[in-house]
Amino acid sequence: MPCQLPDGVVLRRARAADLPALVRLLADDQLGATRDGGDLEPYRRAFAAIDADPAQLLVVAEADGAVVGTLQLTVIPGLARRGALRAQVEAVRVSAARRGRGLGRAMIGWVIEEARRRGCALVQLTTDKRRTDAHRFYERLGFAASHEGMKLLLGG
């Protein structure tokens, strides 16, 4: 799965040893700062479940031995669209030092190609309504705000 991106960045499957860096990326964000970080144990449990599931892929972007980006790709089978597979992208993050240099574009480009390789009919993602920069970014890549997403928080 390793894939060479521009600027000396390699995309690869995440390893358990990457968790501290991944959690820092998740927390280094306007919304993540209020909900991520701290004790790594819940992240270890989540990582183990993700890593064991062949429909899931947790990816890191690495440059000079440092994790500089991440995303999670999930392939979802469904009945709609004639039984189409969907690629769901979540938790896309690029380190502050690497933003604006094309890494996010390259990561999403990889996702699109990986989704095609896996036979997916579409790539979908959600992004918080407060992330206006992210909305513009995804729109520039061809994504359309075609649906209204809803969530119900279940505590914890």
C-alpha positions in Angstrom: 0.0 0.0 0.0 2.8 2.5 0.4 2.4 5.3 -2.1 4.9 8.1 -2.9 3.4 11.5 -3.0 5.1 14.8 -4.0 7.3 16.7 -1.6 8.9 13.5 -0.2 5.7 12.3 1.4 4.8 8.6 1.6 1.2 7.4 2.3 1.2 4.2 4.2 -1.0 2.1 6.5 -1.0 3.4 10.0 0.7 1.5 12.8 0.0 1.4 16.5 3.2 3.3 17.1 1.7 6.2 15.1 -1.1 6.8 17.6 0.4 9.7 19.6 1.1 11.6 16.3 -2.4 10.8 15.0 -4.1 12.0 18.1 -2.0 15.2 18.0 -3.2 15.8 14.4 -6.8 15.2 15.4 -6.5 17.6 18.4 -4.7 20.3 16.3 -7.9 21.6 14.9 -10.5 24.1 15.8 -13.0 21.4 16.6 -10.7 18.6 17.6 -9.1 20.7 20.3 -12.3 20.3 22.3 -12.8 16.6 21.8 -9.5 14.9 21.1 -6.3 14.3 23.0 -5.5 13.0 26.4 -5.4 9.3 27.4 -4.4 7.1 24.4 -6.3 4.0 25.6 -9.5 4.7 23.8 -7.5 5.4 20.7 -5.7 2.1 21.1 -9.0 0.2 21.3 -10.3 2.1 18.2 -7.1 1.5 16.3 -7.2 -2.3 17.0 -10.8 -2.5 15.7 -10.1 -0.4 12.6 -6.9 -2.3 11.8 -8.6 -5.7 12.2 -11.4 -4.8 9.8 -10.6 -5.3 6.0 -13.3 -2.7 5.1 -11.3 -0.1 7.0 -8.0 1.6 6.2 -6.3 4.1 8.5 -3.6 5.9 6.5 -0.8 8.2 7.5 1.2 10.6 5.4 4.8 10.5 6.5 7.7 12.9 5.6 11.2 12.7 7.0 10.1 10.1 9.6 7.2 12.3 10.9 3.5 11.8 10.5 2.2 14.9 8.7 -1.3 13.8 7.7 -3.9 11.1 8.2 -7.3 9.9 6.9 -9.6 7.0 7.4 -11.2 5.2 4.5 -14.1 2.8 4.9 -15.7 0.8 2.1 -19.4 0.4 2.7 -21.6 -2.1 0.8 -25.1 -1.0 0.2 -28.3 -1.9 -1.6 -28.9 1.5 -3.0 -27.5 2.4 -6.4 -27.8 -1.2 -7.5 -25.8 -2.6 -4.7 -22.9 -0.1 -5.1 -19.9 0.1 -2.8 -19.2 3.5 -1.3 -15.9 4.8 -0.1 -16.4 6.9 3.1 -13.6 9.3 4.0 -13.3 10.5 7.6 -10.8 12.3 9.9 -8.8 13.9 7.1 -6.0 16.0 8.7 -2.8 17.7 7.5 -0.3 19.1 9.9 -0.4 22.9 10.1 3.2 23.1 8.8 2.1 21.2 5.6 -1.2 22.9 4.8 -1.4 24.8 1.6 1.3 22.8 -0.1 -0.9 20.2 -2.0 -0.7 17.4 0.5 -4.4 17.3 1.2 -5.1 17.3 -2.5 -2.7 14.4 -3.1 -4.2 12.4 -0.2 -7.8 12.8 -1.5 -6.5 12.0 -5.0 -5.1 8.7 -3.6 -8.5 8.0 -1.9 -10.3 8.4 -5.2 -8.0 6.0 -7.0 -8.1 3.5 -4.1 -11.9 3.7 -4.2 -11.9 3.0 -7.9 -9.5 0.1 -7.3 -11.8 -1.4 -4.8 -14.8 -1.1 -7.1 -16.6 1.8 -5.3 -19.2 3.7 -7.2 -18.7 6.9 -5.2 -16.6 8.6 -2.6 -18.5 10.4 0.2 -17.4 12.4 3.2 -18.9 14.5 5.9 -17.4 17.8 7.1 -18.6 19.9 10.0 -20.6 22.9 8.9 -18.2 25.2 10.8 -15.3 24.1 8.6 -15.8 26.5 5.8 -12.2 26.2 4.5 -12.6 22.5 4.3 -15.9 22.9 2.3 -14.1 25.1 -0.2 -11.2 22.6 -0.4 -13.5 19.6 -1.2 -15.5 21.6 -3.7 -12.3 22.5 -5.6 -11.7 18.8 -5.8 -15.1 18.1 -7.4 -17.1 17.1 -4.3 -20.7 18.5 -4.2 -22.7 19.2 -1.1 -25.5 17.0 -2.3 -27.0 15.8 1.0 -27.7 17.2 4.4 -26.0 15.1 7.1 -27.5 14.6 10.5 -26.0 13.2 13.7 -27.3 12.1 17.1 -24.8 12.2 19.9 -25.2 9.3 22.2 -23.3 10.6 25.2 -19.8 9.9 26.3 
